[in-house]
Amino acid sequence: MLHSPIPRFRSLLKPALALGLSLFLLFGHSAEAWAARSGGRIGGGSFRAPSRSYSTPSRSYRSGGSYGGGIGFPFLLPFFGFGGFGSLLGLLVVIAIANLFINVMRGGSNRADGNFIEEDNPLVSIAQLQVGLLASAKVLKTDLDQLGVTADTGTPAGRIALLQEASLALLRHPEYWVYSATQVENAPLSLAEAQFNQLSLRERSKFTAETLSNVNSQLRRVEQSRLPGNGIEDGLPLVNDDYILVTILVATLGKLSLPTVNDASDLRQALQKLGGIGGEQLLAVEVLWTPQAERDTLSRDDLLVEYPNLKLI
């Protein structure tokens, strides 16, 4: 009795289709998978506590006086008498009141906007600004590439200049702004470095490779001809870029507030605030952008999937 080959064929058809689909997704979209995965990174910094200088206040003492001579609290001592136990008790009360007053004043000065700030562990603001621009902003991409090569990221003055130049580069091209978002987190200095690094790693993990990196004066570049699927080795046609995404991360001493970006005016204000941070406040800065390699692309769908917090402005 002959058996029909149809059931056997059907049992093999499903695995074959699954294998074919997997191969198609793996090889058919290899160039697309590489798209928007190269990135640039510039920055550096230090999270050491700022040094403080202390001066010893000068004191002047007066001899004599109508109330207990040079104690300095004539308004209280008369109520406790002079000599013996009474004067000692009065002095202790005065010292206790003075200590209470000083502690209250210190507590008030160490609380800023509801945030407790210790002298040796001050408040740090960690801010992130992201801007999605039309990829036709070739001049901006060129400026960032140039900054990546020439920026002095190993000194505080160089990092201030980097932050100012990156902010200016974005401010000069508002005609290319499309999307943006800001966020600010606060942390004590002892935890700020870890929090800053987490934000940086989150953004860097969206790159397949950092093709240009200049961090703490360590410059690294990846030749584009060595990148897989970039349209150079495999002869694929070049695709016009769609968007460029720029991220600025900063860590500053004290409380920094950035506006929630709803329009171009908010973005301009946020960029001006970042560019105006002083050298005594800036602890660390990173400027990230994608795509960096010349023939990579970032489509609108990729942009919105990887950066869901962006708002259309």
N, C-alpha and C positions, 0 to 999 in steps of 0.2 A: 504494500500500500504506500503510495507516494504522499509525502507531506508537502503542503504548500510552503514556499519560501517566504511568503509575505510576512508572517509573524516574526520570523527571524530577522528579516530586513528591518522591520519596525523597531525591534529591540536594539539594533545597531544604529538606527537613524538618530535617535536622541543624543547618545554620546558624541556622534560625529558632528552634529550641529553645535553642541556645546563647545567642542574642541575648535571648530571653525570660528565660532564667535570670539573665543578667547584669543586666537591668533590674530583675528582682525583688530580687536581692541589693542593688542600688544604692539603689532607692527603697523597696522593701518593708521594709527594715531600717534606714532612715535614722535613725529615732529611737533604735533600739537601738545603732547605731554611735556615737551621741553619748553614750550612757549611760556614766557613770563616767569621763568624759574631762575634766571640769572639776576644777581643783585649786587649793588655797591654798598659799602659801609665805610663811614668816616667817623672818628671820634676818639674818646678816651676820657680819663678823669681820675680823681682820687676821692675817697670817702673818709679821709682822715678828719678828725675833729679840728676845727679852726683854733689857732693859737689865740690866747687872750693875754693882754698885759694888765697888770694890777698895780695900782698906786696906793701907798699907805696914806690915809687921810691925816692931815695935820690936826693936832689937838692943842688947845690952849686952856690952861687952868688958872683960875683966879684964887688968890689966897684971901682968906677972911671971908667977908660977906655976912649978911644978916641972918642967913638960914643955913647953918651947918657948914660953912666954908666951901668950896670947890666941888661939891657933890653935883650941882647942876640941876636939882629938882626942888627948888624952894617952895613950890606950890603944894608939895605933899608932906615934906618932912615936919613942918610945924604941927601937924596933927598927931604926930607920934612922940613928941617930946624930944629931949636931948639926954644923951648919956645913958649908959647901962643898956638894959634889955630893950627899952623903948626905941632908942635910936637904931639898934641892930635890926629890930623887927621892921622898922620903917624902911631901912635900906633894902632889906630882902624883898619887901613888897614892891618898892620902886623898880628893882632889877627885874622882878617877875613881870611887872606891867610893861617894862621896856622891851623885854624879850618877846612877849606876846604881840606887841605892836609891830616889832621888826618882822616876825614870822608872818603876820597877816599881810604886811606890805610885800614881802617876798612872794607869798602865795599868789597875790593879785598880779604881780608882774610876771610870774611864770605861767599864768594862764592867759593865753591869747586866743580869743574866739572859741573858748571851750576846749582847747587843746593844751594838755599839760606839757610844759617844756622844761626839762632839766638843763641846768647850765652846761653839763658835760655831755648831754645827749639831746641836742636841740632837734626841733621839728624840721623835717625835710619834705619838700614837695617834689613829686615825680610826675612830670607832665608829658603827654604825648599829643602831637598834632600830626594828622595825616591829610594829604591833599592828593586828589585824583585829577590829573590834567590830561587834556587831549595830547596824543602822542605827536601831533604836529609841532609841539613845543621843542623842536630839536635844539634850539639855542640853550634852553634850560638844561637839557640832558648833557649838552656839551659843557656847560658851566659846572655841573655836578661832577662830571668825569675829571675836569681840570682841578677842581677842589680836592678830589680824591688823590691826585698825584702830588699836589703842591702844599696842601694844608699842613701846618705844624701842629700835630695832635699830641705832642709830648710835653707841652708847656701850658700853663693856665692862660697866658696871653694868646697863644695860638688857638686854643679851644674857644675862647671868646670871639676871636676873629672868624673862626669857622661858623659859629652860631649866627653871627651877624651876616656873613656872606651868604649862607644858606637861606636865611630869612629874606634877605634882599633879593636873591635870585627868584624866589617865589613872588615877592611883592611886585617885581618888575613885569610880571606876565599874568595879570589878572584875566586877560582875554582867554586864557587856556584853562582856567579853573572850572571844574565840573562838580566834583564831590569833595567833601571834607568832613572831619570829625575831630573832636578833642576829648581828652579825659585827663583828670588830675587825681592823684592819690597822695595821701600824707602818711608818713611813717617817721618814727624816731631814727636818728642817725645810725644807731646800732643795727637797724633792720633795713635801712634804705638801700644799701648796696645789693643785697639779695633780691629785693623787690625790683630794683632797676634792671638787674641782670635777667630776671624772669621775663620782664616785658621785652627786653632786647632779644632774648632767645625765641620768644613766641613769634616775633616778626621775622627773625632770620630763618626760622624753620620753614617759612613759606618759600624760601629760595632753594633751588636744587644745588646751586653753587654760588659762592661769593666771588665774582669774577674780578672785582676790584675792591681792595680792603686797605685802609690806612688807619690803624688803631694804635694809639700810643707810640707813634713814629715807626711802626712796623708796616712797611708797604709790601703788599702782595698783589700780583696780577696774574690772570689766567689768559693765555692766548686763545682767541676766539676760534682759531683753526683746530684747536684740540677739543672743542666742545662737541658732544654728540648731537646729531639732528639739528644743526643750526643752519642748514641750507648751503653750506660751503662744500663739505665732503660728499654729500649724497646727491648733489645736483638739483635739489628741490627748488622750486621758484620762491623768491622772496615774497613775504607778505607784509603789507604796510602795518605799522604799529597802530594800535587803537588808543591806548591810554598809558600814562606814566603814573606810578604811585610813589609819593615821597613821604617818608616818616621822619619826624624830628622828635627825639627823646631827650629830655633834660632832667637833671636832678639839681635842685637849688635849696639853699638854706632859707628857712622861713616859709611863710605861706604864700603860694603863688596861685592866682585864680585866672583861668582862661575862660572866655565866653563860650557858651554852647553855640556852635556854628549852625546858623539857619540860612544865612545869605552871605554875599560877598563882603559886606561891611563887617560882619562878625569875624570872618576869616582874616580880613586885613587887620583888625584890632588884635587878634590872637598872634599873628605874625609879628606885629610891632612890639607886643609885650615880650615875646621870646627874644627878639633881637635886642631889646633894651635891658636884658638881665646883666647885672654888673659882675665884675670879676671876683668880688668878695663873696658873692652868693652862689656862683656856678660851681658845682661839684663835678658833674659829668655831663657829657653830651654825645649823642650819636645821631648821624644823619644816614638814613637808609633809603635806597630807591631801587625800583625794579620797573621794567627790565634795564639791565646795564649793558649786556652784550648787544652789539649793533643790530643783529638780525633777529632778536627775540621779540615776541609780541605779548601784549596783555589785553585780552579782549574784555568787553564789558561784562560778560558772564563770569569770566575768571575774577575780575575785579570785585564784583558783588558777592561772589562765593567766598573768596579769601578774606574780604574786608566788609563784613555785613553791617558794621556800625556806621559806614559812610552815609552822608546825607547829600541829596542833590541840592546844589546851591544856585 
